[in-house]
Amino acid sequence: MPPSDPSPPPPPARRLSREVLVENPWHRYCLDRYTHADGSEGRYYYVDMPGSCGVIPLYDDGTTVLIHCERYLLGETLWEFPIGGMADGEEAEAVARKELAEEAGLAAGRMDLLGSFAPYKGVSNERCHFFLARDLEHVGQELEPSEAITVHRLPWREAKARLFEQALPDGQSLSGLLLFEHWLTRHPEVAKLLTGAD
């Protein structure tokens, strides 16, 4: 049982300085000097990123869209929802719409924010924002030269199985799925749509 009069929390860490060690169009690798709770000085190396956005497309018949995406660093092709990085100053919904169009070839008449999460909290300050996209219209992919992506419209149950059952699941897609399932508890009309589709 927790004590009735807990000790006060330690003072928050305070940044003393910040140095950008490596910078490119996508992120910055930084070194911060900061204070520990006891007042001593610490050093923290991390990846500074503006953020990322993911999208769960949902049609009125309960089907969704996954992309099959080649991931160079892993040497794998993964099943994922459309996901992409943000640039400084960009708004999350605008980026989500852009990624939905570029990667899946879709435009959405309605976007709902499902929530946000920290994908790499010990390594990066990145925040990933996930959206639900509805009232979908096909507009055609606009892939970058570095992207190898195919688009697949699937029944909801089959899409979930592909996300979970691949040898190396995509963590951002699984986190987005968890946010969506929590969102569904407050939107039974959409949950019913998916149940009926199964």
Helices and strands as residue ranges (DSSP letters): E 15-23, E 28-35, E 41-48, E 52-57, E 63-71, E 76-80, E 83-85, H 92-104, E 106-117, E 128-138, E 149-155, H 156-165, H 171-184, H 188-197
